[in-house]
Amino acid sequence: MLKVYEDFGDVRYDGDRYRAFCDWWRNRVNTNGEERGVYLSAEPLRGVWTHIVEDGERAAEYAEHDDWLVIAVPLPQQRRYVDKSINRLLKKHLPSEHGKRVDPAEHSQALYHLSKPVLVKRLERALTLYELKHSQRGKRMSNAKLADTVGLTTKPSEKRMANEAVDARAQKNTVATLISRELRYARAMIARAGVGEFP
């Protein structure tokens, strides 16, 4: 927790939260002059991209490395044949992964990163519920009111709708279960954030 506090600083604020967040995000935090937001959550710059190698020793180094593919292109050859040859080699050594995110969360190299993708709407709803629950100060808000406030609705099954009016007690229990689940989710997210794990 001390390490997280050292990196994130004191996140308490007065006044407008958007202005406070902007100031916190842009605050310079290290000798390189990096803004806090970049320092905490940006991916490190990639060292080298695809390029032409003109040095024989460098080409030999790449050829021995598992992370590189060295291709020799005869310049007098027609472009269409070069393209076909390169595509064939890339299909063999660098297969495309359809339906997969280019930079999945678990492969992130950022100082603090998501451990898995997050549904932003659910996160917002859960944290709003948490804030509402903890800001009541003596006057309790019913689960139904909490659910309405954050747009957490329950739809009765078609069978129940066809047979009879929805049982009020069953509906009340369903809403209470949904609220409890969202609050557990929020508490777990907050606890993990305290030790630098997101989500």
Backbone as a printed PyTorch tensor [residue, N CA C, xyz], in Angstrom:
tensor([[[  0.8210,  -1.2070,   0.0000],
         [  0.0000,   0.0000,   0.0000],
         [  0.8600,   1.2640,   0.0000]],

        [[  1.9760,   1.2240,   0.7160],
         [  2.8590,   2.3970,   0.7530],
         [  3.4140,   2.7020,  -0.6340]],

        [[  3.7380,   1.6420,  -1.3970],
         [  4.2530,   1.8330,  -2.7520],
         [  3.1850,   2.4510,  -3.6410]],

        [[  1.9540,   1.9660,  -3.5190],
         [  0.8430,   2.5160,  -4.3090],
         [  0.6230,   3.9780,  -3.9370]],

        [[  0.6530,   4.2730,  -2.6280],
         [  0.4570,   5.6520,  -2.1630],
         [  1.5700,   6.5600,  -2.6850]],

        [[  2.7820,   6.0400,  -2.6940],
         [  3.9170,   6.8230,  -3.1910],
         [  3.7430,   7.1460,  -4.6810]],

        [[  3.2680,   6.1680,  -5.4500],
         [  3.0810,   6.3700,  -6.8920],
         [  1.8850,   7.2550,  -7.2090]],

        [[  0.7650,   7.0200,  -6.5210],
         [ -0.4700,   7.7440,  -6.8330],
         [ -0.5850,   9.0680,  -6.0890]],

        [[  0.1180,   9.2040,  -4.9690],
         [  0.0170,  10.4250,  -4.1880],
         [ -1.2980,  10.4850,  -3.4250]],

        [[ -1.5460,  11.6170,  -2.8100],
         [ -2.7750,  11.8260,  -2.0490],
         [ -3.8780,  12.1990,  -3.0400]],

        [[ -4.8690,  11.3430,  -3.1820],
         [ -5.9080,  11.5790,  -4.1930],
         [ -7.1240,  12.3180,  -3.6330]],

        [[ -7.0360,  12.7640,  -2.3730],
         [ -8.1410,  13.5560,  -1.8300],
         [ -8.1620,  14.9340,  -2.5070]],

        [[ -9.3450,  15.5270,  -2.5760],
         [ -9.4520,  16.8140,  -3.2630],
         [-10.6200,  17.6220,  -2.6940]],

        [[-10.6170,  18.9100,  -2.9770],
         [-11.7390,  19.8020,  -2.6580],
         [-12.2140,  20.4150,  -3.9590]],

        [[-13.5110,  20.7160,  -4.0190],
         [-14.0390,  21.3980,  -5.2020],
         [-14.3950,  20.4430,  -6.3230]],

        [[-14.2000,  20.9300,  -7.5350],
         [-14.6020,  20.2060,  -8.7380],
         [-13.7430,  18.9590,  -8.9580]],

        [[-14.3700,  17.7810,  -9.0240],
         [-13.5970,  16.5430,  -9.1410],
         [-12.9190,  16.4020, -10.4940]],

        [[-13.5380,  16.9470, -11.5490],
         [-12.9440,  16.8410, -12.8900],
         [-11.6630,  17.6770, -12.9740]],

        [[-11.7290,  18.8660, -12.3970],
         [-10.5430,  19.7300, -12.3700],
         [ -9.4410,  19.0880, -11.5120]],

        [[ -9.8730,  18.5120, -10.3730],
         [ -8.9120,  17.8640,  -9.4710],
         [ -8.2420,  16.6730, -10.1640]],

        [[ -9.0380,  15.8910, -10.8990],
         [ -8.4650,  14.7380, -11.6010],
         [ -7.4830,  15.1920, -12.6680]],

        [[ -7.8560,  16.2300, -13.3990],
         [ -6.9850,  16.7660, -14.4540],
         [ -5.6570,  17.2360, -13.8620]],

        [[ -5.7210,  17.9450, -12.7430],
         [ -4.4930,  18.4170, -12.0890],
         [ -3.6390,  17.2500, -11.6010]],

        [[ -4.3100,  16.2370, -11.0120],
         [ -3.5910,  15.0560, -10.5140],
         [ -2.9210,  14.3170, -11.6740]],

        [[ -3.6490,  14.1340, -12.7630],
         [ -3.1500,  13.3820, -13.9260],
         [ -1.9400,  14.0720, -14.5590]],

        [[ -1.9540,  15.4090, -14.5800],
         [ -0.8970,  16.1610, -15.2610],
         [  0.2750,  16.5430, -14.3670]],

        [[  0.1670,  16.2290, -13.1020],
         [  1.2300,  16.5570, -12.1610],
         [  2.5260,  15.8430, -12.5510]],

        [[  3.6490,  16.5770, -12.5810],
         [  4.9520,  15.9780, -12.9210],
         [  5.4590,  15.1800, -11.7280]],

        [[  5.8910,  13.9310, -11.9940],
         [  6.1980,  13.0620, -10.8660],
         [  7.6280,  12.5440, -10.7850]],

        [[  8.4240,  12.7040, -11.8220],
         [  9.7930,  12.1790, -11.7150],
         [ 10.7890,  13.0840, -12.4270]],

        [[ 12.0270,  12.7130, -12.3800],
         [ 13.0780,  13.5650, -12.9380],
         [ 12.9960,  13.6810, -14.4500]],

        [[ 12.3060,  12.7320, -15.0990],
         [ 12.1250,  12.8110, -16.5550],
         [ 11.0270,  13.7950, -16.9330]],

        [[ 10.3390,  14.3230, -15.9400],
         [  9.2590,  15.2780, -16.2180],
         [  7.9860,  14.6180, -16.7120]],

        [[  7.8430,  13.3140, -16.4720],
         [  6.6370,  12.6200, -16.9110],
         [  5.4300,  13.0560, -16.0990]],

        [[  4.2910,  13.1670, -16.7640],
         [  3.0480,  13.4310, -16.0500],
         [  2.6350,  12.1520, -15.3260]],

        [[  1.9360,  12.3120, -14.2070],
         [  1.5610,  11.1540, -13.3990],
         [  0.7650,  10.1260, -14.2040]],

        [[ -0.1750,  10.5780, -15.0140],
         [ -0.9940,   9.6530, -15.7950],
         [ -0.1620,   8.7890, -16.7270]],

        [[  0.8040,   9.4100, -17.4020],
         [  1.6920,   8.6790, -18.3150],
         [  2.5740,   7.7300, -17.5260]],

        [[  3.1380,   8.2230, -16.4360],
         [  4.0310,   7.4210, -15.6070],
         [  3.3300,   6.1590, -15.0800]],

        [[  2.0750,   6.3070, -14.6630],
         [  1.3630,   5.1940, -14.0510],
         [  0.7770,   4.2130, -15.0590]],

        [[  0.2430,   4.7220, -16.1730],
         [ -0.5820,   3.8370, -16.9980],
         [ -0.2130,   3.7270, -18.4640]],

        [[  0.7900,   4.4600, -18.9260],
         [  1.1480,   4.3630, -20.3480],
         [  2.0210,   3.1440, -20.6000]],

        [[  1.8660,   2.5800, -21.7880],
         [  2.7370,   1.4800, -22.1960],
         [  4.1190,   2.0420, -22.4980]],

        [[  5.1820,   1.3230, -22.1530],
         [  6.5190,   1.8220, -22.5090],
         [  6.6810,   1.8780, -24.0230]],

        [[  7.4940,   2.8160, -24.4780],
         [  7.7290,   2.9300, -25.9180],
         [  8.3780,   1.6570, -26.4250]],

        [[  7.9200,   1.1990, -27.5640],
         [  8.5380,   0.0210, -28.1580],
         [  9.9140,   0.4200, -28.6680]],

        [[ 10.8860,  -0.4580, -28.4530],
         [ 12.2590,  -0.1290, -28.8270],
         [ 12.4540,   0.0390, -30.3170]],

        [[ 12.1390,  -0.9840, -31.1110],
         [ 12.4220,  -0.9450, -32.5430],
         [ 11.2300,  -1.5050, -33.3000]],

        [[ 10.8930,  -0.8560, -34.4060],
         [  9.8200,  -1.3280, -35.2700],
         [ 10.4470,  -1.9900, -36.4960]],

        [[  9.6050,  -2.4140, -37.4270],
         [ 10.0880,  -3.0140, -38.6750],
         [ 10.9800,  -2.0150, -39.3940]],

        [[ 12.1340,  -2.4540, -39.8200],
         [ 13.0730,  -1.5390, -40.4610],
         [ 14.0560,  -2.3040, -41.3460]],

        [[ 14.7940,  -1.5730, -42.1460],
         [ 15.8230,  -2.1600, -43.0090],
         [ 17.1080,  -2.2930, -42.2140]],

        [[ 17.7350,  -3.4550, -42.2930],
         [ 19.0180,  -3.6830, -41.6220],
         [ 20.1100,  -3.6430, -42.6710]],

        [[ 21.0320,  -2.7160, -42.5200],
         [ 22.1060,  -2.5580, -43.5100],
         [ 23.4440,  -3.1020, -43.0030]],

        [[ 23.4680,  -3.5140, -41.7480],
         [ 24.7020,  -4.0190, -41.1540],
         [ 24.6260,  -5.5450, -41.0250]],

        [[ 25.6070,  -6.2490, -41.5800],
         [ 25.6030,  -7.7100, -41.5840],
         [ 25.6130,  -8.3090, -40.2030]],

        [[ 26.4070,  -7.7230, -39.2910],
         [ 26.4750,  -8.2480, -37.9230],
         [ 25.1290,  -8.1040, -37.2110]],

        [[ 24.4890,  -6.9580, -37.4610],
         [ 23.1680,  -6.7190, -36.8430],
         [ 22.1580,  -7.7350, -37.3710]],

        [[ 22.2010,  -7.9940, -38.6840],
         [ 21.2930,  -8.9810, -39.2870],
         [ 21.5130, -10.3590, -38.6700]],

        [[ 22.7950, -10.6960, -38.4280],
         [ 23.1160, -11.9960, -37.8120],
         [ 22.5550, -12.0670, -36.3930]],

        [[ 22.6140, -10.9580, -35.6520],
         [ 22.0550, -10.9200, -34.2900],
         [ 20.5490, -11.1580, -34.3220]],

        [[ 19.8740, -10.4690, -35.2480],
         [ 18.4250, -10.6480, -35.3730],
         [ 18.0840, -12.0910, -35.7310]],

        [[ 18.8660, -12.6900, -36.6360],
         [ 18.6020, -14.0490, -37.1060],
         [ 18.6900, -15.0600, -35.9590]],

        [[ 19.5200, -14.7730, -34.9600],
         [ 19.6770, -15.6870, -33.8220],
         [ 18.6160, -15.4740, -32.7480]],

        [[ 17.8600, -14.3700, -32.8660],
         [ 16.8740, -13.9990, -31.8470],
         [ 15.5000, -14.5590, -32.2150]],

        [[ 14.8140, -15.1730, -31.2410],
         [ 13.4910, -15.7480, -31.5020],
         [ 12.4160, -14.6970, -31.7490]],

        [[ 12.6450, -13.4450, -31.3110],
         [ 11.6400, -12.3920, -31.4680],
         [ 11.7180, -11.6750, -32.8130]],

        [[ 12.6320, -12.0710, -33.6740],
         [ 12.7970, -11.4080, -34.9640],
         [ 12.7390, -12.4130, -36.1060]],

        [[ 12.2720, -11.9450, -37.2450],
         [ 12.2720, -12.7360, -38.4780],
         [ 13.0420, -11.9300, -39.5140]],

        [[ 14.1320, -12.4810, -40.0080],
         [ 14.9610, -11.7910, -40.9970],
         [ 14.5800, -12.3050, -42.3830]],

        [[ 14.2220, -11.3900, -43.2690],
         [ 13.8130, -11.7410, -44.6320],
         [ 14.7460, -11.0420, -45.6170]],

        [[ 15.2570, -11.7940, -46.5830],
         [ 16.0910, -11.2080, -47.6420],
         [ 15.2160, -11.0190, -48.8810]],

        [[ 15.2250,  -9.8010, -49.4240],
         [ 14.4020,  -9.4870, -50.5960],
         [ 15.3120,  -9.1310, -51.7700]],

        [[ 15.2770,  -9.9270, -52.8540],
         [ 16.0640,  -9.5640, -54.0450],
         [ 15.4050,  -8.3760, -54.7540]],

        [[ 16.0680,  -7.2360, -54.7900],
         [ 15.4620,  -6.0120, -55.3230],
         [ 15.1140,  -6.0810, -56.8010]],

        [[ 15.8530,  -6.8390, -57.6360],
         [ 15.4590,  -6.9060, -59.0500],
         [ 14.1500,  -7.6600, -59.2830]],

        [[ 13.6800,  -8.4350, -58.2920],
         [ 12.4580,  -9.2180, -58.4680],
         [ 11.2360,  -8.3060, -58.5760]],

        [[ 10.2270,  -8.7300, -59.3280],
         [  9.0140,  -7.9330, -59.4780],
         [  8.2760,  -7.8180, -58.1390]],

        [[  7.6780,  -6.6580, -57.9380],
         [  7.0390,  -6.3540, -56.6550],
         [  5.9450,  -7.3630, -56.2810]],

        [[  5.1520,  -7.7810, -57.2490],
         [  4.0470,  -8.6870, -56.9120],
         [  4.5550, -10.0200, -56.3810]],

        [[  5.7110, -10.4910, -56.8980],
         [  6.2780, -11.7440, -56.4050],
         [  6.8860, -11.5590, -55.0080]],

        [[  7.4710, -10.3760, -54.7990],
         [  8.0100, -10.0680, -53.4710],
         [  6.8800, -10.0780, -52.4400]],

        [[  5.7750,  -9.3970, -52.7910],
         [  4.6260,  -9.3340, -51.8780],
         [  4.0940, -10.7320, -51.5470]],

        [[  3.9720, -11.5660, -52.5720],
         [  3.4600, -12.9300, -52.3540],
         [  4.4030, -13.7150, -51.4460]],

        [[  5.6980, -13.5960, -51.6990],
         [  6.6840, -14.3320, -50.8930],
         [  6.6440, -13.8800, -49.4400]],

        [[  6.5910, -12.5550, -49.2320],
         [  6.5630, -12.0280, -47.8650],
         [  5.2850, -12.4530, -47.1520]],

        [[  4.1520, -12.3780, -47.8540],
         [  2.8870, -12.7980, -47.2430],
         [  2.9160, -14.2700, -46.8500]],

        [[  3.4930, -15.1070, -47.7130],
         [  3.5930, -16.5350, -47.4230],
         [  4.4530, -16.7710, -46.1590]],

        [[  5.5760, -16.0540, -46.0780],
         [  6.4660, -16.1980, -44.9180],
         [  5.7920, -15.6980, -43.6300]],

        [[  5.0820, -14.5760, -43.7440],
         [  4.4130, -14.0330, -42.5640],
         [  3.2890, -14.9410, -42.0800]],

        [[  2.5610, -15.5590, -43.0270],
         [  1.5010, -16.4830, -42.6270],
         [  2.0790, -17.6560, -41.8450]],

        [[  3.2640, -18.0720, -42.2430],
         [  3.8930, -19.2110, -41.5790],
         [  4.4620, -18.8290, -40.2150]],

        [[  5.1350, -17.6760, -40.1450],
         [  5.8490, -17.2990, -38.9160],
         [  5.1050, -16.3030, -38.0210]],

        [[  4.1210, -15.6010, -38.5780],
         [  3.3930, -14.5920, -37.7970],
         [  1.9040, -14.7020, -38.1200]],

        [[  1.2590, -15.8030, -37.6920],
         [ -0.1530, -15.9970, -38.0440],
         [ -1.0300, -14.9380, -37.4010]],

        [[ -2.0510, -14.5090, -38.1430],
         [ -2.9770, -13.5130, -37.5890],
         [ -3.9020, -14.2050, -36.5990]],

        [[ -4.3370, -13.4510, -35.5820],
         [ -5.2070, -13.9950, -34.5400],
         [ -6.5290, -13.2600, -34.6000]],

        [[ -7.4640, -13.8030, -35.3630],
         [ -8.7570, -13.1540, -35.5360],
         [ -9.5610, -13.1770, -34.2420]],

        [[-10.2340, -12.0840, -33.9740],
         [-11.0920, -12.0060, -32.8050],
         [-10.3580, -11.7590, -31.5040]],

        [[ -9.0290, -11.6160, -31.5540],
         [ -8.2600, -11.3900, -30.3350],
         [ -7.8170,  -9.9440, -30.2910]],

        [[ -7.8730,  -9.3550, -29.0980],
         [ -7.4210,  -7.9690, -28.9520],
         [ -5.9450,  -7.8670, -29.2960]],

        [[ -5.5640,  -6.7510, -29.9130],
         [ -4.1640,  -6.5610, -30.3030],
         [ -3.2670,  -6.5030, -29.0870]],

        [[ -3.6730,  -5.7560, -28.0790],
         [ -2.8830,  -5.6400, -26.8570],
         [ -3.7370,  -6.0410, -25.6590]],

        [[ -3.8980,  -7.3640, -25.4300],
         [ -4.7290,  -7.7690, -24.2990],
         [ -4.1850,  -7.2490, -22.9800]],

        [[ -5.0960,  -7.0180, -22.0320],
         [ -4.7200,  -6.4030, -20.7550],
         [ -3.6070,  -7.1590, -20.0510]],

        [[ -3.6660,  -8.5000, -20.1130],
         [ -2.6770,  -9.2680, -19.3490],
         [ -1.2610,  -9.1620, -19.9080]],

        [[ -1.1060,  -8.6440, -21.1400],
         [  0.2240,  -8.4850, -21.7250],
         [  0.7730,  -7.0650, -21.5860]],

        [[  0.0550,  -6.2400, -20.8710],
         [  0.4810,  -4.8510, -20.7130],
         [  1.7970,  -4.7590, -19.9510]],

        [[  2.6270,  -3.7870, -20.3470],
         [  3.8980,  -3.5310, -19.6630],
         [  3.8440,  -2.2430, -18.8510]],

        [[  2.6570,  -1.6300, -18.7420],
         [  2.5140,  -0.3910, -17.9770],
         [  2.7680,  -0.6660, -16.4950]],

        [[  3.1830,   0.3570, -15.7670],
         [  3.4600,   0.2090, -14.3400],
         [  2.2180,  -0.3090, -13.6000]],

        [[  1.0580,   0.2840, -13.8800],
         [ -0.2200,  -0.1820, -13.3550],
         [ -1.1380,  -0.4140, -14.5430]],

        [[ -1.6720,  -1.6170, -14.6510],
         [ -2.5200,  -1.9350, -15.8040],
         [ -3.6730,  -2.8270, -15.3740]],

        [[ -4.6410,  -2.9630, -16.2460],
         [ -5.7630,  -3.8420, -15.9720],
         [ -5.3080,  -5.2860, -16.0740]],

        [[ -5.7960,  -6.1190, -15.1580],
         [ -5.4530,  -7.5370, -15.2350],
         [ -6.4020,  -8.2740, -16.1770]],

        [[ -7.5320,  -7.6500, -16.4730],
         [ -8.4930,  -8.2030, -17.4300],
         [ -9.3600,  -7.0490, -17.9280]],

        [[-10.0250,  -7.2240, -19.0740],
         [-10.8920,  -6.1540, -19.5650],
         [-12.0180,  -5.8500, -18.5620]],

        [[-12.4340,  -4.5990, -18.5270],
         [-13.4640,  -4.1670, -17.5740],
         [-14.6540,  -3.6080, -18.3320]],

        [[-15.8600,  -3.9650, -17.8850],
         [-17.0670,  -3.3540, -18.4330],
         [-17.2550,  -2.0210, -17.7100]],

        [[-17.0150,  -0.9350, -18.4140],
         [-17.0050,   0.3910, -17.7930],
         [-18.3500,   0.7220, -17.1580]],

        [[-19.4500,   0.3660, -17.8420],
         [-20.7730,   0.6820, -17.2970],
         [-21.0110,  -0.0390, -15.9660]],

        [[-20.5790,  -1.3030, -15.8910],
         [-20.7660,  -2.0340, -14.6390],
         [-19.9010,  -1.4430, -13.5250]],

        [[-18.6700,  -1.0800, -13.8660],
         [-17.7820,  -0.4780, -12.8780],
         [-18.3800,   0.8270, -12.3560]],

        [[-18.8750,   1.6570, -13.2720],
         [-19.4850,   2.9360, -12.8680],
         [-20.7020,   2.6980, -11.9730]],

        [[-21.5360,   1.7300, -12.3620],
         [-22.7390,   1.4340, -11.5840],
         [-22.3900,   0.9480, -10.1800]],

        [[-21.4210,   0.0270, -10.0950],
         [-21.0390,  -0.5400,  -8.8030],
         [-20.4530,   0.5270,  -7.8850]],

        [[-19.5810,   1.3840,  -8.4230],
         [-18.9580,   2.4190,  -7.5900],
         [-19.9620,   3.5030,  -7.2010]],

        [[-20.9250,   3.7980,  -8.0880],
         [-21.9790,   4.7630,  -7.7410],
         [-22.8290,   4.2100,  -6.6030]],

        [[-23.1720,   2.9260,  -6.6930],
         [-23.9250,   2.2820,  -5.6080],
         [-23.1610,   2.3560,  -4.2930]],

        [[-21.8760,   2.0680,  -4.3730],
         [-21.0310,   2.1070,  -3.1750],
         [-21.0440,   3.5020,  -2.5560]],

        [[-20.8990,   4.5240,  -3.3870],
         [-20.9100,   5.9130,  -2.8880],
         [-22.2640,   6.2550,  -2.2750]],

        [[-23.3340,   5.8560,  -2.9500],
         [-24.6720,   6.1340,  -2.4240],
         [-24.8820,   5.4630,  -1.0670]],

        [[-24.4470,   4.2190,  -0.9780],
         [-24.6280,   3.4540,   0.2560],
         [-23.8470,   4.0770,   1.4180]],

        [[-22.6630,   4.6120,   1.1190],
         [-21.8190,   5.1470,   2.1860],
         [-22.0270,   6.6390,   2.4440]],

        [[-22.8990,   7.2700,   1.6770],
         [-23.1330,   8.7010,   1.9000],
         [-24.5180,   8.9580,   2.4890]],

        [[-25.2040,   7.9130,   2.9520],
         [-26.5810,   8.0850,   3.4220],
         [-26.6750,   8.7650,   4.7820]],

        [[-25.6820,   8.5960,   5.6390],
         [-25.6180,   9.2910,   6.9290],
         [-26.9370,   9.2560,   7.7160]],

        [[-27.3430,   8.0570,   8.1190],
         [-28.5300,   7.9650,   8.9720],
         [-29.8170,   7.7050,   8.2280]],

        [[-30.0010,   8.2650,   7.0440],
         [-31.2380,   8.0130,   6.2990],
         [-30.9690,   6.9360,   5.2540]],

        [[-31.5480,   5.7770,   5.4720],
         [-31.3020,   4.6450,   4.5760],
         [-32.1180,   4.7690,   3.3010]],

        [[-31.4910,   4.4350,   2.1940],
         [-32.1780,   4.4170,   0.9090],
         [-32.5570,   2.9580,   0.6330]],

        [[-33.7850,   2.7280,   0.2470],
         [-34.2230,   1.3470,  -0.0030],
         [-33.4650,   0.7630,  -1.1960]],

        [[-33.4000,  -0.5770,  -1.2420],
         [-32.7350,  -1.2380,  -2.3610],
         [-33.4060,  -0.8970,  -3.6880]],

        [[-34.7320,  -0.7890,  -3.6520],
         [-35.4640,  -0.4390,  -4.8780],
         [-35.0550,   0.9490,  -5.3690]],

        [[-34.9140,   1.8920,  -4.4380],
         [-34.5140,   3.2600,  -4.7870],
         [-33.0710,   3.2750,  -5.3080]],

        [[-32.1970,   2.5080,  -4.6390],
         [-30.8040,   2.4120,  -5.1060],
         [-30.7520,   1.8530,  -6.5200]],

        [[-31.5330,   0.7880,  -6.7490],
         [-31.5500,   0.1560,  -8.0720],
         [-32.0480,   1.1240,  -9.1320]],

        [[-33.1020,   1.8780,  -8.8110],
         [-33.6280,   2.8650,  -9.7660],
         [-32.6050,   3.9570, -10.0540]],

        [[-31.8970,   4.4020,  -9.0280],
         [-30.9300,   5.4920,  -9.1730],
         [-29.8130,   5.1360, -10.1360]],

        [[-29.3480,   3.8860, -10.0980],
         [-28.2280,   3.4880, -10.9620],
         [-28.6880,   2.7380, -12.2100]],

        [[-30.0020,   2.6070, -12.3900],
         [-30.5090,   1.9320, -13.5840],
         [-30.3450,   0.4300, -13.5550]],

        [[-30.3720,  -0.1470, -12.3640],
         [-30.2510,  -1.5970, -12.2170],
         [-31.6620,  -2.1670, -12.1670]],

        [[-32.1240,  -2.6990, -13.2840],
         [-33.4990,  -3.1760, -13.3650],
         [-33.5390,  -4.6950, -13.4500]],

        [[-34.6440,  -5.2370, -13.0260],
         [-34.8570,  -6.6790, -13.1360],
         [-36.1100,  -6.9150, -13.9650]],

        [[-36.0160,  -7.8610, -14.8610],
         [-37.1760,  -8.1860, -15.6880],
         [-37.7060,  -9.5570, -15.2750]],

        [[-38.9930,  -9.6360, -14.9130],
         [-39.5440, -10.9380, -14.5720],
         [-39.5870, -11.8350, -15.7990]],

        [[-39.5000, -13.1400, -15.5890],
         [-39.5290, -14.0710, -16.7130],
         [-40.8870, -14.0190, -17.3900]],

        [[-40.9200, -14.3810, -18.6760],
         [-42.1780, -14.3640, -19.4330],
         [-43.2010, -15.3070, -18.8050]],

        [[-42.7000, -16.4450, -18.2920],
         [-43.5970, -17.4210, -17.6710],
         [-44.3080, -16.8170, -16.4750]],

        [[-43.5450, -16.1320, -15.6330],
         [-44.1450, -15.5100, -14.4460],
         [-45.1030, -14.4020, -14.8360]],

        [[-44.7510, -13.6540, -15.8870],
         [-45.6360, -12.5710, -16.3250],
         [-46.9380, -13.1310, -16.8790]],

        [[-46.8550, -14.2650, -17.5620],
         [-48.0450, -14.8530, -18.1780],
         [-48.9580, -15.4720, -17.1230]],

        [[-48.3660, -16.1150, -16.1250],
         [-49.1620, -16.8370, -15.1320],
         [-49.7890, -15.9410, -14.0770]],

        [[-49.0070, -14.9450, -13.6020],
         [-49.5000, -14.1400, -12.4940],
         [-48.7150, -12.8450, -12.3910]],

        [[-49.2090, -11.9450, -11.6180],
         [-48.4750, -10.7080, -11.3590],
         [-47.2080, -11.0740, -10.5890]],

        [[-46.1650, -10.3090, -10.7890],
         [-44.8930, -10.6110, -10.1320],
         [-45.0550, -10.4980,  -8.6230]],

        [[-44.6230, -11.5400,  -7.9380],
         [-44.6980, -11.5410,  -6.4810],
         [-43.7920, -10.4490,  -5.9240]],

        [[-44.3420,  -9.5470,  -5.1470],
         [-43.5880,  -8.3940,  -4.6380],
         [-42.4030,  -8.8190,  -3.7820]],

        [[-42.5880,  -9.8540,  -2.9780],
         [-41.4990, -10.3220,  -2.1060],
         [-40.3500, -10.8850,  -2.9430]],

        [[-40.6880, -11.6870,  -3.9540],
         [-39.6540, -12.2750,  -4.8140],
         [-38.8910, -11.1700,  -5.5500]],

        [[-39.6220, -10.1590,  -6.0130],
         [-38.9960,  -9.0370,  -6.7120],
         [-38.0600,  -8.2780,  -5.7780]],

        [[-38.5070,  -8.1000,  -4.5470],
         [-37.7090,  -7.3900,  -3.5420],
         [-36.4180,  -8.1640,  -3.2550]],

        [[-36.5300,  -9.4870,  -3.1320],
         [-35.3580, -10.3220,  -2.8850],
         [-34.3770, -10.2940,  -4.0510]],

        [[-34.9100, -10.2840,  -5.2720],
         [-34.0580, -10.2400,  -6.4630],
         [-33.2590,  -8.9470,  -6.5090]],

        [[-33.9470,  -7.8350,  -6.2270],
         [-33.2680,  -6.5320,  -6.2290],
         [-32.1930,  -6.5030,  -5.1380]],

        [[-32.5140,  -7.0240,  -3.9600],
         [-31.5460,  -7.0470,  -2.8550],
         [-30.3190,  -7.8690,  -3.2260]],

        [[-30.5280,  -8.9880,  -3.9200],
         [-29.4150,  -9.8360,  -4.3500],
         [-28.5290,  -9.0990,  -5.3560]],

        [[-29.1640,  -8.4170,  -6.3110],
         [-28.4050,  -7.6630,  -7.3200],
         [-27.5900,  -6.5440,  -6.6860]],

        [[-28.2060,  -5.8350,  -5.7540],
         [-27.5050,  -4.7410,  -5.0610],
         [-26.3140,  -5.2920,  -4.2850]],

        [[-26.5250,  -6.4010,  -3.5630],
         [-25.4380,  -7.0110,  -2.7810],
         [-24.2860,  -7.4310,  -3.6850]],

        [[-24.6230,  -8.0100,  -4.8340],
         [-23.5810,  -8.4670,  -5.7620],
         [-22.7570,  -7.2920,  -6.2710]],

        [[-23.4280,  -6.1970,  -6.6380],
         [-22.7140,  -5.0250,  -7.1480],
         [-21.8510,  -4.3760,  -6.0650]],

        [[-22.3620,  -4.3550,  -4.8260],
         [-21.5800,  -3.7840,  -3.7290],
         [-20.3500,  -4.6410,  -3.4090]],

        [[-20.4990,  -5.9680,  -3.4820],
         [-19.3420,  -6.8610,  -3.2890],
         [-18.2940,  -6.6090,  -4.3610]],

        [[-18.7590,  -6.4370,  -5.5890],
         [-17.8620,  -6.1590,  -6.7090],
         [-17.1040,  -4.8510,  -6.4670]],

        [[-17.8240,  -3.8090,  -6.0420],
         [-17.1980,  -2.5070,  -5.7670],
         [-16.1760,  -2.6090,  -4.6440]],

        [[-16.5390,  -3.2970,  -3.5550],
         [-15.6070,  -3.4370,  -2.4240],
         [-14.3480,  -4.1960,  -2.8350]],

        [[-14.5260,  -5.2360,  -3.6570],
         [-13.3680,  -6.0120,  -4.1160],
         [-12.4580,  -5.1540,  -4.9900]],

        [[-13.0500,  -4.3310,  -5.8720],
         [-12.2630,  -3.4480,  -6.7390],
         [-11.4830,  -2.4310,  -5.9020]],

        [[-12.1380,  -1.8630,  -4.9050],
         [-11.4930,  -0.8560,  -4.0500],
         [-10.3490,  -1.4830,  -3.2570]],

        [[-10.5830,  -2.6890,  -2.7210],
         [ -9.5410,  -3.3750,  -1.9420],
         [ -8.3300,  -3.6890,  -2.8190]],

        [[ -8.5650,  -4.1540,  -4.0520],
         [ -7.4470,  -4.4840,  -4.9400],
         [ -6.6970,  -3.2240,  -5.3730]],

        [[ -7.4410,  -2.1400,  -5.5850],
         [ -6.7860,  -0.8840,  -5.9880],
         [ -5.8160,  -0.4160,  -4.9190]],

        [[ -6.1460,  -0.6920,  -3.6550],
         [ -5.2810,  -0.2900,  -2.5470],
         [ -3.9090,  -0.9320,  -2.5770]],

        [[ -3.8090,  -2.0920,  -3.2410],
         [ -2.5070,  -2.7610,  -3.3440],
         [ -1.9940,  -2.7640,  -4.7880]],

        [[ -2.5820,  -1.8840,  -5.6240],
         [ -2.0640,  -1.7050,  -6.9810],
         [ -2.5170,  -2.7380,  -7.9900]],

        [[ -3.6470,  -3.4230,  -7.7280],
         [ -4.1760,  -4.3900,  -8.6920],
         [ -5.4550,  -3.8480,  -9.2950]],

        [[ -5.5090,  -3.7790, -10.6220],
         [ -6.6700,  -3.2490, -11.3260],
         [ -7.0820,  -4.2440, -12.4050]],

        [[ -8.3100,  -4.6720, -12.4690],
         [ -9.3900,  -4.4350, -11.5220],
         [ -9.2610,  -5.3810, -10.3440]]])
